Amino acid sequence: MNPKYAVFIWSSYALTLAVLVWNALAPWLRRNEWRRRRSEAANEEADV
Amino acid sequence: MSDNSTMWIWLHRLASPPGFYRFAQALAPWLYGVAVPLLAVGAYGGLFVAPPDYQQGDAFRIIYVHVPAAALSLGIYTLMAAAGAIALIWRLKLAECAVVAAAPLGASFTALALATGMLWGKPTWGAYWVWDARLTSELVLLFLYLGVIGLNQAYAEARAGARACSWLALVGVVNVPIVHYSVVWWNSLHQGSTILSLDALRHPHISSDMLWPLLLTLSGFFLFFAAVWLRRVQNELLAREGNARWVTKLHERSAGTH
C-alpha cells in the first residue's frame, strides 16, 4: 500500500470498526441496564 | 385454510410485540453470524487483494467502507419513512419502535459516510470538505437523523414522541432522492454512482476484481444493520411494554437463567 495514502485508508477502516463495535454493543448495554433496573425494582417490591 | 390467510395470520402474529420479539431473538444471531465474516473477507479483499485504481491509486480502497455506509444512510432513512407511514396510518406500536430504533443507527452510518468521504476527499480532491451538492445534502440527512433522535427524547410520552418522529421521517424523505441524484442533477465534484444506479448495473463502472470486495462489504453492512436494528427494536418494545405479562414472564425466565 502506498504510504502516501496509508493514514487516510487506515483511519477510514479504524473509524468504521469503531462505529460497528459501538453499534453492536449499544443495544446489549441497554438490555443489561434494563435487566438490572428491573431486578432492583423486583427486589424492592419483595422487601416491601 | 388458504395460503393467503396463513400468511396474514403469520404477519398479524409478527406485528404483535411478543411475536416480533421472538422473531428478532431467533433471527439476530444468524444475521450477526453472516455479517461478520462478510465484512471481514470484504475488508481484507479491499485492503490487500483488489488492485490499486489507475487514477486514485490506493486511496480508492476507502470505497469499501464509504459506499456501504452511504448506501445504508439512505436505506435506513427510507425504511424509517416507510415505518413512519405505517405508524401514522395504522398506529402500529411496532412501527413506532422501528422508526425510533433506526434513527441512531442511521445517524452513525451517515456520520461515518461523511467522515470516510472526507478522508477520501483529502488525497483525491486536495480538501477534506467542499460545499458540493452531494456532501451538503448528506450533511442535511445527518441533521434530519439528529432531529428525529432529539424529537424522540423531547417527549415525555413515548408514543407521542414516536408519532412526531414519524412525521419528521416522512417529511425528510424528500432529501433521499436529492442525495442520490445530486451527482446527476448538479455539476458535482463527487464521482457518479459506482454500482448503485441502473446504468452502473447495466454497464459496470468497476472491474470485477475490485467489485467483489465491495459486494461483500455492502451485504455485510446491510445484514449487520438488520441485526442491530432488530436488537434495538426489541429494547424499545421492552421499554414500552414494561408492565405487559409477556415482558414480566421474559424477565422472570432470564433472571432464572442468570
Interface residues (C-beta under 8 A of the other chain):
Chain A: M1 N2 K4 Y5 A6 F8 I9 S11 S12 Y13 L15 T16 V19 L20 W22 N23 A24 A26 P27 W28 R30 R31 W34 R35 R38 S39 A42
Chain B: Y32 L39 A43 L47 P52 G57 D58 A59 R61 I62 V65 H66 A69 P104 L105 S108 F109 A111 L112 A115 T116 L119 W120 K122 P123 F224 V228 R231 R232 Q234 N235 L238 A239 G242 H251 S254 A255 H258
